[in-house]
Amino acid sequence: MSAAKKIWSTGWRVGVGALLFLWIFHSIFVNEARQQAKRGELIVNGQPVLWTPAQQPPRLTQWRYGWEFGPPALWKSLHSVSPVALAVSFALMGGTLLIGIVRWRMVLRVPGLGVPFGRAAEISLVAHFFNSFLLGTAGGDVMKAYYVARETHHRKTDAVVTVFTDRVIGLWAMLLFASLMIPLNYGLFLQSGLRTAAALVLAMAAAASIFALIAFRGGVTKKWGGARNVLRRLPKADLIERWLDSCRQFGRERGFLARTLALSMLLNFVCVLQFFVLARGLGMTVSLLNLCLVVPAVICISALPISPSGLGVREYLLVHLLAVPAINADPTDSLSLSLLALSGSFFWSLIGGVVYMMFKEKHHLTQSGLRVDEVES
């Protein structure tokens, strides 16, 4: 990919994320000002502002009130979280990373890539740092594959496949988890906002299941002779063929998919538990069962390549889905919930950055000579 295309690809996604962030903040701030006016708390020049459906301030005045009174309300909501709940949420975020490391080592063992736990933890933390803070060239997955390839005598294809497999299993398990929660939240499923999100999750789960079965089980080319010819006409067909052939070994490993999916389900529950603890710390009354549907749905949909790291998309979805009548969460508190959960991810990203700075010379964690095509070759 040329430099111009890379800049365009990154630039438009950054722009979309920034616009979504601006839009959701603007909407919540204006709504917060409106709610304050309804309670008689919006005071301007010593007089309460009259803001009713029949008599509203001019549109630009509404926006001015929103950005004047909305940010302090959001700041107050963020500061209202219990310090204990915040600390526990950070620990739970660390727990998801820990479970992810254990799962990745299970993946690494299948092709015989023995990486010690401590080394796998270092690489995973560094990858988390790059995934969170770098929007361009080498993302966290590429860095992860590059480092493990160096650890295993440059078995590049096997290294890339382990990262790819770990990511596929993680997303697949998250989609299955969300799909299983739909019948348990049938009342929420009837709500219009959640019905659309749930339908999208089910469609993504079906597509991911088909893809996973093809990748890990294969057999398509045996039943359909033209499949291999179609595959060979795709961009980087040789690389895709090598990846698919390497993926077969995971499907042949007895009990591998069952073990990794079970571990992923535990990871998903811990992730939801992080949001539940923060919600309780903010005084929100949303139930754990409701969050078991909403949080995975938000994570899965925001994983679509719309904005870098799902920024803006995640906040919009969480605020929108928690606002359905059956939950009726305050939008400002929902935004605080998303931002506080994101702060936990950033906390561990900073630790990954410290690991990178401390160990980059000792373990050759440098980017000199690092190219995506080098990892993919």
N, C-alpha and C positions, 0 to 999 in steps of 0.2 A: 504494500500500500504506500502511495506517495505521501510526502510530508503534507501536501495541501489537503489530501483526502483525510489524513489522520487529524489535522487541525479542524477540518469541517465536521468530521464524525464526532470529535470530542466537543467542539464548540456548540453545535446545535443541541446536544444533550445537556450541556451545562446551562444553556439558555432556557431550555424547557424546564429544567429543575428550578432555576432561579425564578422564572415566571410563576411556576406553581407555588413556590415558597411565598412570593410576594402576594399572590392572589389569596392563598389560605390565610396568611397573616392579616391582610386587608379585610377579608370577610369576617374574620373572628373579632378583629378590633372594632369594626363598625357594629357588629352584633352586640359586643360587650357594652359599647356606649348606649345602644338602644335599650338594653336590659337595665342599665343604670338609670336611664331616664324613666323607665317604667316604675322603678322603685323610688323615684324622687331623689336619686343620689347624684344626678348629673347637674351640677351647679355651674353656671356661667355668669360672670358679672354679678354674683350674689343672688341670682334667680334660677329656680329649677327650669330645665329645658322641657318644653312640651313636645313629646314625640309619640304620637299615636297614629294608627292607620289612617285616621281622618285628617290629621294635621301633622305633617312631617316637616322637618327643616329641609332647605334646599339640598340637592345631592352633594354638592361640593362641601357644604357645611357639615353634612353627615360624615363625609370622609375626614374632614378636619377634626371633628369630635372623636372619630374612631382612633385616629393616630395620636390624639392628645390624651385620651383616657384609656385606650386599649392596652398599650405597652405597660403602664403601671399595674393594670389588672393581671396581665400575664406574669409580670415579675412577682406580684404578690402570690399568685398561684404556685409558681415555681418555688418560692421561698416557704410555702406552707407545707411542703413535703416533709415527712418525718425523717430526721437524719438517720435513724435506725433503718427505716425502710429503704432509704437511698443506699446505705452501706450494704444491706442484704441484697439489693438488686445488683450492685456491682459484683458481689460474690457469686450470684447466680449467673451473671454474664460470664464470669470466669469459668463457672461450671460448664456452660455450653461449649466454651473453647476447649476445656479439658476433655469432655466427651468427644468432641470433634477430633482431637489428637489421638485418642484411643481408637476411634473408628478408622482414621487414616492409617494408623499402624497395622490394623487388621487388613486394610487394602494392600499395604506395602508388602505384607508377608506372603501374599498369594504368588506374585512373580519372583519371590525370593529376595526382595530388597530389604535387608535387615538394617533398620535405622534405630539406634537407641532412643528411648523415650525422651531423654533430655534434649537430644539433638532435634528430634521431631518437634518438640515443644518450641525450641528456639526458632526453627524454620516457620512454624505455624504462626507464631507471634509476629515475626517480621513480615510474613505475608499479610496478616491482618492489618498491620500498619500501612503497608502499601495499598491495600484494597481501600482503606479509609481515606487516605490523604493524597494519593496520586490519581489523577484522572486520565493521564495519557499513556504513552508507550508501553512500559512493562507493568502490568497489573500484578496483584498479589498471587494469582494462580500461576502466572508465567514465572515469577520469582521463585515460587514454591517448587515448581518442576525443575527449574534450573539448579537450585541448590541441592535437591535430592539426587539429581543426575550426577552432580559432582561428588556427592557422598557415596554413590554406588558405581564409581568408575565409568561415568558418562554413559550409562544405559538410558539414553535420552528418551527413546520411544516408550520404554517401560515406565520411566519416571513421569512423563506427561500423562500416560494412560492412568496411573494411580491417582493423579490430581483430578483428571477428568472423571474417573469413576467415582471418586469420593464426592465430587460436586453433584454428579447425576443422582447418586443414591440419596444425598442430603435433600435435594429439591424434590425428588420423587417421594421420599418419606414424608416431607412436609405437606405435599399435596394430598397424599393418602390420609394423613392425620386430619387435615382440614375436611376432607370428604367424609371421613367417619364421624366428624362432629356435626355434620349437617342434620342427620336424622335426630340426633340428641338435642338439637336446637331448632326443632321443627317450627316452633312458634316464631322464632326470629327469621327463619327461612321464608316465612310468608310476608315479611316486611319487604317493601319494594327495593330499597337500597341493598339489603343483604341478599335478596333473591338474585339480583344481577351479578353480584360478586360471587355468590355460591355457584351460579351457573358457569361463570368463567373458570372458577377453581375446578369444577368437575370436568370441564373440557380440557383444561391443562393437565389434570390428573390422568385422563384417558390418553392424551397424547404422550405424556411422560411414560406411562405404562407400556404403550406400544413401542416407544423408542427403547426403553430399558429391555424389553423382551427381545427386540431385534439385536441390540448391542450385546446382551449377555447370553442369549440362547441361540440366536441366529436361525438358520434354516430357511430364510427367505429366498435365497438364490436357488435352493434345491426345489422349492415349490413353484418358483417363478423364474424361469431361465433368463428373462430379460433384465432382472434386477441388477445383476453384475454389470451389464452393459450401460444401464442408466447411471449406476454409481460411478463408472469410469469416465463419464462425461461431465461430472461435477468438478468445480474448482478444487484443486489439491486432492484429486481422486486417489493418488497413491498414498498420501498421508491418511486419508479417511479409511482406506482399505487396511492399512497397517493398524490403525486404531481399532477397527472392528475386529480384526483377527486377534489382537492382543486382549480385547475385552472378553473374548470367548472363554479365556482361562478362568475368569471370575465366575461365569455361569457354570463351569464344570466343577468348581470347588464345592465340595459337599457342605451344605449348610451355610455357605458364605452370605448369600443374600438374606437369609432368615436372620442371621446374627447381626449383620450391619443394619438391617431395617429395624430390628428391635431396639438396637442401641440408638438409632436415629429417632425413634419414637420417644425414648427417654429424653433425648436432647430437646426435642420439640416441646415436651411438657415443661422442662426446666425453663425454656425460653418464655413460654406462656406464664409460668410462675413468676418470672421477673416482672412482667407487666402487671400481674395481679398484685404483687407486693407494692409496686409503685402506686397503683390505683388506690389501694388501701391507705398508703402513706399520704395521698392527696385528699383523702376523705371521700373518694368516689365509691359508689355502691354497686358497680357492675360486678356480676358474678363470675366465678372462675370458669364455669361451663360456657358462658357467653364469650369470654375471652379465648377459650379453646377453639372457637370458630373464627372469631374476628381477627386475632393476632396472626395465625397461620395464613389466613386469606390475604391479609395486608402484606405479609412478607413475600408470599408467592407472587402476587400481582405486581408488587414493586420490584421484583426480580427481573421483570421484563425490561429490555434495554431502552427505557424511555429517558431516564436521567441518570447521571453518575451515582452509583450506590443507592439508587431509588430515592434520592433526596427530593423532597417536595411531594413526590407521589405517595410515599409512605404517610406523611403527615396529613395530606388531603384525605386519603382513604380511611385512616384511623378516626379522624374527626367526623367524617361523613357516616361511617358505619356505626360508630358509637352514638350518633345523634338520632338513630331510628327510634320511633316512639316506645318500643318495648324496652329499650335501654335508657334513652333520654339523658345521656351524659352531657354535662356542660361543655360546650365547644372549647372554651379557654382551658378547662381542666384536661380535656382530651389532647389538646395541643401540648400542654405541659407534660402529659404522660409520654407522648412521642419524643419530645425533646429530652426528657430525663432518661428514657430508655436509650436514646442515641448517645447521651453523655456516658453511659456505661460502656458502650462500644468504643467511644473515643478514649476512655480511660485505659482500656486494655490495648488500644492502638498505640497510645503514648508509651506504654510499657514495651510494646513491640519495637517502637522507635529507639528506646533506650537499649534494648537487646541488640538491635542492629548497629548502633554506634559503638557499643562495648565489644562486640564480637566480630565485626566485619573484617578486621585484619587477622584475627586469630583463626577464623574459619573461612576466610576469603569471601566474606559476604559483600563483595564489591560489585558495582554495576559495569566495571570496565569490560568491554567486549561482550556485554550481555545484549543479545538480539533475540527477538521472537523466533526468527527463522532458525537460529542456532538450537533453540530448544525443540523446535518442531522437526528438525532434520533427523 
